[in-house]
Amino acid sequence: MASTGRGRSSKQGNGCPSLSEQGHQQIIDYLRLAEESRYVEIREAAIRLAEQTSKYHHKQSARVSPNLILWIYLILGIAVTAANWLAYSHYPERLAFEVSSISALVYLAFVGTTLFLAGRLSQANLMKILGWLRSHFKAWGSGRDKMPDDQKLG
């Protein structure tokens, strides 16, 4: 009788290892090749292949659906837009500008961090996004210090 579920009994009965076990065995084989080889180039290539295989298997076994992440980004983007609209409609323009720019930068930092953790964004690009946030806060802080007391936001 054929099983349509995800039970392990049918996989183990055939003697065929699961895909994760095959991936693990492939990584072990690459590392064994690197260990046993006399040539530096082969060792480096085998280690690089083992790292790439490991990253690929981590991406394939992700627990969160990319569609779910996309919906979270969309909902948070709408929330940031609504917060910006609310700030501009209820507060002075300068305060609303600061609140909206900070919320947009925090949203970008969140998206950048999750993309980095998912392996879709390089570390250099993540640091650019976080640098934007840091430079904005530095400029905002130095601008607040130079203003007269009656114009300060906080």
C-alpha positions in Angstrom: 0.0 0.0 0.0 1.5 3.4 -1.1 1.8 6.0 1.6 1.0 9.6 0.7 2.2 11.1 4.0 5.6 12.0 5.2 6.2 8.9 7.2 9.7 7.5 7.4 8.7 3.8 7.2 8.5 3.7 3.4 11.9 5.5 3.0 13.7 3.2 5.4 12.2 0.1 3.9 13.7 0.8 0.5 17.2 1.2 1.9 17.4 4.6 0.1 18.7 7.4 2.4 16.8 10.6 2.8 17.9 13.7 0.9 19.3 15.3 4.0 21.3 12.1 4.7 22.6 12.2 1.1 23.6 15.8 1.4 25.4 15.1 4.7 27.2 12.2 3.1 28.2 14.4 0.1 29.7 17.0 2.5 31.6 14.3 4.4 32.9 12.9 1.0 34.2 16.4 0.0 35.9 16.9 3.4 37.4 13.4 3.2 38.7 14.2 -0.3 40.2 17.4 1.0 41.8 15.6 3.9 43.3 12.8 1.8 44.5 14.9 -1.2 48.2 15.8 -1.6 47.4 18.8 -3.7 46.5 22.2 -2.2 44.2 23.2 -5.1 42.1 20.0 -4.7 41.9 20.5 -0.9 40.7 24.1 -1.4 38.2 23.2 -4.1 36.8 20.3 -2.0 36.4 22.5 1.1 34.7 25.2 -1.0 32.3 22.6 -2.5 31.5 21.3 0.9 30.7 24.8 2.1 28.5 25.5 -0.9 26.7 22.2 -0.5 26.1 22.9 3.2 24.7 26.4 2.4 22.5 24.9 -0.4 21.0 22.3 1.9 20.4 24.9 4.7 18.5 27.0 2.2 16.5 24.0 0.9 15.5 23.0 4.5 14.3 26.5 5.5 11.4 26.3 8.0 9.6 29.5 6.8 8.0 29.8 3.5 9.3 32.6 1.2 5.6 33.5 0.5 5.1 34.0 4.2 8.1 36.3 4.4 6.9 38.3 1.4 3.5 38.8 3.1 5.2 39.9 6.3 7.3 42.4 4.3 4.1 43.7 2.6 2.1 44.0 5.8 5.0 45.8 7.6 5.5 48.1 4.6 1.8 49.0 4.7 2.0 49.6 8.4 5.1 51.9 8.0 3.3 53.8 5.2 0.2 54.2 7.5 2.4 55.4 10.4 4.0 58.0 8.1 0.7 59.2 6.8 -0.5 59.5 10.4 2.6 61.4 11.4 2.2 63.9 8.6 -1.5 64.4 9.3 -1.2 65.0 13.1 2.2 66.4 13.8 4.4 69.3 12.6 6.2 68.7 9.3 9.7 68.5 10.8 8.7 66.0 13.4 6.7 64.0 10.9 9.7 63.9 8.6 11.9 62.6 11.3 9.5 60.0 12.4 8.8 58.8 8.9 12.4 58.7 7.9 13.3 56.7 11.0 10.5 54.3 10.6 11.4 53.8 6.9 15.1 53.2 7.8 14.2 50.7 10.6 11.9 48.9 8.1 14.8 48.7 5.6 17.1 47.5 8.4 14.6 44.7 9.3 14.2 43.7 5.7 18.0 43.8 5.2 18.6 41.7 8.3 16.1 39.0 7.3 17.4 38.9 3.8 21.0 38.6 5.2 19.9 35.7 7.5 18.2 34.0 4.6 21.4 34.2 2.5 19.9 36.6 -0.1 21.9 39.7 0.9 25.7 40.0 1.2 27.3 41.3 4.4 28.6 44.4 2.6 25.1 45.4 1.5 23.7 44.8 4.9 26.4 47.0 6.3 25.4 49.7 3.8 21.8 49.6 5.0 22.8 49.7 8.7 25.2 52.5 7.8 22.3 54.6 6.4 20.5 54.1 9.7 23.6 55.0 11.7 24.4 58.1 9.6 20.8 59.3 9.9 20.8 59.0 13.7 24.2 60.8 13.8 22.9 63.6 11.6 19.7 63.9 13.5 21.6 64.0 16.8 24.0 66.7 15.6 21.1 68.7 14.1 19.2 68.6 17.4 22.3 69.9 19.3 22.6 73.0 17.0 18.9 74.0 17.2 17.6 76.6 19.7 15.7 75.0 22.6 12.2 76.1 21.4 12.7 74.2 18.0 13.9 70.9 19.4 11.7 67.9 18.7 12.0 66.1 22.0 
